[in-house]
Amino acid sequence: MISKLILMRHAKSSWKYPDLSDHERPLKKRGRKASVRIAKELIRLEWIPNKLFSSDSARTKETWKRMSKYMKDVDVKYSRKFYHSKPKKIMKNIPDELDCETIMILGHNPGCADFLEHLCGEWHRMPTAATALLTINDNSKSWKEPGNWNLEELLLPREL
């Protein structure tokens, strides 16, 4: 049963290639480094996801690719349905019942900040690679219940 949720905005992307669509933009050097920093911090804190639900954009895939070198055996689901999605759409595309302890959602803003507010009732700024660590309040309720989560920590790569 799910008891932890990691919510992450993709790392810093590059605007170097103006002919690429927004969906195709890769990470810039700063974003590549931030991905690794966040991965190492999650390992240090023992917050390793069992399942990842992610946007299928190039920058979210690259963020996870860099992180996954440090985190093995994570069940990954990429979907266009998580690309620039609002909280309602994110919820709709993740199963109600999850048979794991920790899930991770990797997406975009403003969806990440809005989703964080939906889950814990607090609004927080979510700059690139910001990663929110949440624990569930009441396992007898649906994990999708608004306000059923506590924000334990908000990791910012520049502070690591």
C-alpha positions in Angstrom: 0.0 0.0 0.0 1.3 3.4 -0.9 2.6 5.5 2.0 5.2 7.8 0.2 5.0 10.0 -2.8 7.8 11.8 -4.6 6.7 14.6 -6.9 9.4 16.1 -9.1 9.5 18.7 -11.8 11.8 17.9 -14.7 15.4 19.3 -14.5 16.4 22.5 -16.3 15.9 22.3 -20.1 17.7 23.8 -23.0 16.4 26.4 -25.3 19.5 26.0 -27.5 17.6 24.4 -30.4 14.8 26.7 -31.5 13.6 24.3 -34.2 12.7 21.6 -31.6 9.1 21.5 -30.3 8.6 22.1 -26.6 8.0 18.4 -26.2 11.4 17.6 -27.7 13.6 20.0 -25.7 16.6 18.2 -24.0 18.2 19.1 -20.7 20.9 21.7 -20.4 24.1 21.0 -18.5 22.7 22.4 -15.3 19.7 20.1 -15.6 21.8 17.1 -16.1 23.8 17.8 -13.0 20.7 18.6 -10.9 19.1 15.2 -11.9 22.1 13.4 -10.4 22.2 15.6 -7.3 18.5 14.8 -6.6 19.0 11.1 -7.3 21.9 10.9 -4.8 19.9 12.8 -2.2 16.9 10.5 -2.6 19.2 7.5 -2.0 20.8 9.2 1.0 17.3 9.8 2.5 16.2 6.3 1.5 13.3 7.6 -0.7 13.5 5.2 -3.6 10.5 4.9 -5.8 9.0 1.5 -6.7 7.0 3.0 -9.6 7.5 6.1 -11.7 4.7 7.8 -13.6 6.2 10.4 -16.0 5.5 12.7 -18.9 7.0 11.4 -22.1 8.7 14.6 -23.0 12.4 14.5 -23.9 13.4 16.5 -20.8 11.5 14.3 -18.3 12.8 11.1 -19.9 16.4 12.5 -19.8 15.9 13.6 -16.1 14.9 10.0 -15.3 17.6 8.5 -17.4 20.3 10.3 -15.4 18.6 9.5 -12.1 18.0 5.8 -13.0 21.7 5.1 -13.1 21.5 5.4 -9.3 18.1 3.8 -8.7 17.5 0.3 -10.1 14.4 -1.8 -10.5 11.9 1.0 -10.8 8.7 0.2 -12.8 8.5 3.1 -15.3 5.4 4.3 -17.1 5.9 7.2 -19.6 2.8 8.8 -21.0 1.8 11.8 -23.1 -1.1 12.1 -20.6 1.3 13.5 -18.0 2.7 16.2 -20.3 1.7 19.6 -18.9 -1.2 18.0 -17.0 -3.3 19.5 -14.3 -3.9 17.6 -11.0 -7.3 16.1 -12.2 -5.7 14.6 -15.3 -2.7 13.3 -13.3 -5.0 11.6 -10.9 -7.1 10.1 -13.7 -4.1 8.5 -15.2 -2.7 6.8 -12.1 -4.5 3.7 -10.7 -6.6 4.1 -7.6 -4.9 1.0 -6.1 -1.1 0.8 -6.1 0.7 -2.3 -4.8 3.9 -0.5 -3.7 5.2 1.7 -0.9 6.6 4.6 -2.9 5.5 6.2 -6.2 7.2 9.0 -8.0 5.5 11.4 -10.4 7.8 13.3 -12.8 6.2 16.2 -14.7 6.0 19.9 -15.6 4.8 23.1 -14.1 2.3 24.5 -13.3 1.0 21.0 -12.9 3.6 20.0 -10.3 3.0 23.0 -8.0 -0.8 22.6 -8.4 -0.7 18.9 -7.7 1.4 19.4 -4.6 -1.2 21.9 -3.4 -4.0 19.5 -4.2 -2.3 16.7 -2.2 -1.2 18.6 0.9 -3.2 21.8 0.9 -0.1 24.0 0.7 1.2 25.9 -2.3 5.0 25.8 -2.9 7.1 27.1 -5.7 8.4 24.2 -7.8 11.5 25.4 -9.8 13.2 23.0 -12.2 14.2 19.7 -10.5 12.4 20.6 -7.3 11.4 17.4 -5.6 8.6 17.1 -2.9 8.7 14.2 -0.5 5.2 13.4 0.9 3.9 10.9 3.4 0.2 9.8 3.6 -1.9 10.8 6.6 -4.5 8.1 6.6 -4.1 4.8 4.7 -7.7 4.0 5.2 -8.6 6.8 2.7 -7.7 6.8 -0.9 -4.2 8.1 -1.7 -6.0 10.5 -4.1 -7.9 12.2 -1.3 -7.1 15.9 -1.3 -5.3 17.0 1.8 -4.4 13.4 2.8 -0.6 14.0 2.4 2.1 15.8 4.5 4.9 17.5 2.9 8.0 16.2 4.7 10.7 18.0 2.6 11.1 20.0 -0.5 14.4 19.3 -2.2 15.9 22.1 -4.3 19.1 21.1 -6.3 20.8 24.4 -5.7 20.6 23.8 -1.9 22.2 20.3 -2.1 
